[in-house]
Structures are given as structure tokens and as C-alpha cells.
Amino acid sequence: MVDARPQLQLLADVLRVSAGRDECHDPIIHGKRGNVHVDGTGYSVAIMLTTARQWTTTKKKLSQFCSLRQDGDTEGVVFLPKLPTRRQATILRKIIGLRKRPNYSPEVLEAKREALKKAIHVPTNRILTAVETTISKREASQASFSLKPLAGAGNPLERQSVAAPSAPGPLCLRSPT
């Protein structure tokens, strides 16, 4: 059996999308409204839409460069005999719901890789130290706050002043100023 991965990867490069594998480990291009498989010398494009009107319009658009294989009420399969042109690739991406892969230069790719490496290697002890020093124990023991009254006249919590507990460790209380 011939490996279909290179043939599908060629189409993925023309469409500027990513190729993957389905549950049977066959190469496939997944989209929001359909997918593409290698089918002999061409490509089989399965399209699943929500309304019959969408499917009718889609068939008209694809009839210029694809042949209809299966015709359902809101879905179907078309055969793409050769690699699409740029205009055809744009139409296919839009119909199938494929996200266009960005085309970065090698310099931009390297800069993105370096930025990702720096972001991944952030020491966690710096973050914890910053959180712990936001409020000292002395400020926490001296802090007090008042509860705001809730709706209703006879509220037992109305304008009570409560002293903050002197607990060890960092607290997220601010002293009233």
C-alpha cells in the first residue's frame, strides 16, 4: 500500500493548513465543516453543512474545479482531481472551515522560539516571594475593616468593625487609610 501522507501534505502546503491523522491513523485535513482524504490520484472532500441552501450554494462554487461524488440534503462528497490554484484554495479553506497557517520567515520563527523558551523557564520562587512580601505580618495584625450594610433596615451586620486575625503567613488585607 502506498503511503498517502506525502500526497496529503502537498495539498496541505498548497492550502496553507495543517494535516493530521484520523482515528484510523490515516492522513487527513480536518476542518470545522468537513475534511479531506487522499483518494487514489486526487482528493476526496467531505462537506457537512447545516442547511440545504448552504449545500446548494457550495455545490455551485465547487462545480468549477471539483466533481460531485455523493449528494445529500445538507452534506456531500466532492472529488478534487488535482492541486488547487490560489483562488480555489481560498474557496476550499472557506467552505471546509480551515484555518490558514501563518507563513513566518525563518528569523521570525527563531525569535518566537526564543521568546517561548524564556516564558517557559520563569522561576516560580520569584513569584512566591513577590506574593509573600505584598503584605507583612505586622500590617496584617494591625489591619481592620468594616463590613458594608446589606439591603434592609434591621441588618445585624450593619456597620460592625472587625479586627483582622493575627494569622501566620501572608494575608490579602489592606489597612484602611
C-alpha positions in Angstrom: 0.0 0.0 0.0 1.3 3.5 -0.9 1.7 6.0 1.9 -0.8 8.8 1.3 0.9 11.2 3.8 3.2 12.9 1.3 0.4 13.4 -1.2 -1.9 14.9 1.5 1.0 17.1 2.9 1.4 18.5 -0.6 -2.2 19.6 -0.6 -1.9 20.9 3.0 1.1 23.1 1.9 -0.9 24.4 -1.1 -3.9 25.2 1.1 -1.5 26.5 3.8 -3.1 24.4 6.6 -2.0 21.7 9.0 -2.5 18.0 8.2 -3.2 15.4 10.8 -4.4 11.8 11.3 -7.9 10.5 11.9 -8.9 7.8 14.4 -7.7 5.0 12.0 -4.3 6.9 11.7 -5.0 7.8 8.1 -3.7 11.2 6.9 -6.5 13.8 6.9 -7.1 17.5 6.9 -9.7 18.4 9.5 -12.0 21.4 9.1 -14.9 22.8 11.0 -17.4 21.9 8.2 -15.6 19.0 6.5 -12.4 17.1 5.9 -10.1 16.0 3.1 -8.7 12.5 2.5 -6.4 11.2 -0.3 -8.4 9.2 -2.8 -6.3 7.5 -5.5 -4.9 10.1 -7.7 -6.9 13.0 -6.2 -8.5 14.1 -3.0 -11.9 13.3 -1.5 -13.5 16.3 0.2 -16.4 15.6 2.6 -18.5 18.6 3.4 -21.1 18.7 6.2 -23.3 21.9 6.4 -26.4 22.8 8.4 -28.9 23.8 5.7 -29.8 22.6 2.2 -29.4 26.1 0.9 -25.8 26.2 2.1 -25.1 22.9 0.4 -26.7 24.0 -2.9 -24.5 27.2 -2.9 -21.4 25.2 -2.0 -22.0 22.7 -4.9 -22.2 25.6 -7.3 -19.0 27.1 -6.1 -17.1 23.7 -6.2 -18.5 22.6 -9.5 -15.9 24.8 -11.3 -13.0 22.6 -10.2 -14.5 19.5 -8.4 -16.8 16.7 -9.4 -19.7 15.6 -7.2 -19.4 12.1 -5.8 -22.2 11.9 -3.2 -25.1 14.4 -2.9 -27.1 14.5 0.3 -29.6 17.1 1.7 -27.1 19.1 3.6 -23.8 17.3 3.0 -21.9 15.5 0.3 -18.5 14.4 -1.1 -16.7 16.0 -4.0 -13.6 14.8 -5.8 -10.6 17.2 -6.3 -8.6 15.7 -9.2 -5.5 17.9 -8.9 -3.9 20.5 -6.6 -6.0 23.7 -6.4 -4.9 27.2 -7.6 -4.6 30.0 -5.1 -8.2 31.1 -5.7 -9.5 27.6 -5.5 -7.5 27.0 -2.3 -9.2 30.1 -0.7 -12.6 28.8 -1.7 -11.8 25.3 -0.2 -10.5 26.8 3.0 -13.6 28.9 3.5 -16.1 26.1 2.6 -14.4 23.4 4.8 -13.7 25.8 7.6 -9.9 25.6 7.7 -7.6 28.0 9.5 -4.8 29.4 7.3 -1.4 28.5 8.8 0.8 31.7 9.2 3.8 31.9 6.9 6.6 33.2 9.1 10.1 33.9 7.9 13.0 31.9 9.5 14.1 34.9 11.5 10.6 35.5 13.0 10.3 31.7 13.8 13.6 31.8 15.7 12.5 34.9 17.6 9.2 33.2 18.6 11.1 30.0 19.7 13.4 32.1 21.9 10.5 34.0 23.5 8.7 30.7 24.2 11.9 29.3 25.9 12.2 32.4 28.1 8.5 32.2 29.0 8.6 28.6 29.9 11.7 29.0 32.2 10.3 31.5 34.7 11.5 30.6 38.2 8.4 30.0 40.4 10.3 31.0 43.6 10.3 34.6 42.4 6.6 34.7 42.1 6.0 33.2 45.5 8.4 35.7 47.1 6.6 38.6 45.5 3.2 37.3 46.8 4.6 36.8 50.3 6.0 40.2 50.6 2.9 42.1 49.4 1.7 42.4 53.0 3.8 41.9 56.1 2.6 40.1 59.2 2.7 43.4 61.2 0.4 45.1 58.7 -2.0 42.1 58.7 -2.3 42.1 62.6 -3.0 45.9 62.7 -5.4 45.9 59.8 -9.1 46.3 60.3 -12.0 46.7 58.0 -15.7 47.4 58.3 -18.5 45.4 56.7 -20.9 47.4 54.4 -24.5 47.1 55.3 -26.7 44.9 53.1 -30.1 45.9 51.9 -32.7 46.2 54.7 -33.0 48.2 57.8 -32.6 45.7 60.7 -29.4 44.1 59.4 -27.3 42.7 62.2 -24.1 43.2 60.2 -24.7 46.9 59.8 -21.6 48.9 60.4 -19.7 46.4 62.5 -16.0 46.8 62.8 -14.0 43.6 62.9 -10.3 43.3 63.7 -8.2 41.1 61.3 -6.9 37.9 62.9 -3.3 37.7 63.6 -2.6 34.6 61.5 0.9 33.5 60.4 1.7 33.8 56.7 0.6 36.3 54.1 -2.8 37.8 54.1 -4.6 39.8 51.4 -5.9 42.6 53.6 -5.1 46.2 53.2 -5.2 48.7 56.1 -7.8 51.5 55.8 -6.1 54.8 55.1 
